[in-house]
């Protein structure tokens, strides 16, 4: 995920997966963790861009 657009596309994809896919508890937990990581990275990049 080098590009800012890429991270937001990943976030959208993960949210859609959680909302519309049938997942096992393990898959749901893993997907939620990936979403949390992507959101944290997006926030970090936003702070970095505002400070630059």
C-alpha positions as CSV (number, residue, x, y, z in Angstrom):
1,X,0.0,0.0,0.0
2,X,2.3,2.8,-1.2
3,X,-0.4,5.1,-2.7
4,X,-2.9,7.0,-0.5
5,X,-5.6,5.8,-2.9
6,X,-4.6,2.2,-2.3
7,X,-5.1,2.4,1.5
8,X,-8.6,3.9,1.1
9,X,-9.5,1.2,-1.5
10,X,-8.2,-1.4,1.0
11,X,-10.3,0.1,3.7
12,X,-13.4,0.2,1.5
13,X,-12.9,-3.4,0.5
14,X,-12.4,-4.6,4.1
15,X,-15.6,-2.8,5.2
16,X,-17.6,-4.3,2.3
17,X,-16.2,-7.8,3.2
18,X,-17.3,-7.4,6.8
19,X,-20.7,-6.0,5.8
20,X,-21.6,-8.4,3.0
21,X,-19.7,-11.6,3.3
22,X,-20.4,-14.7,5.3
23,X,-17.3,-15.2,7.4
24,X,-16.3,-17.5,10.1
25,X,-15.5,-16.0,13.5
26,X,-11.8,-16.4,12.8
27,X,-12.1,-14.8,9.3
28,X,-14.2,-11.9,10.7
29,X,-11.6,-11.3,13.5
30,X,-8.7,-11.3,11.0
31,X,-10.5,-9.0,8.6
32,X,-11.4,-6.6,11.5
33,X,-7.7,-6.6,12.5
34,X,-6.6,-5.8,9.0
35,X,-9.2,-3.0,8.8
36,X,-8.0,-1.6,12.1
37,X,-4.4,-1.7,10.9
38,X,-5.4,0.0,7.6
39,X,-7.3,2.7,9.5
40,X,-4.3,3.4,11.8
41,X,-2.0,3.6,8.8
42,X,-4.4,6.0,7.0
43,X,-4.6,8.2,10.1
44,X,-0.8,8.2,10.4
45,X,-0.4,9.2,6.7
46,X,-3.0,12.0,7.2
47,X,-1.1,13.4,10.1
48,X,2.2,13.2,8.2
49,X,0.7,15.0,5.2
50,X,-0.7,17.8,7.4
51,X,2.7,18.2,9.0
52,X,4.6,18.3,5.7
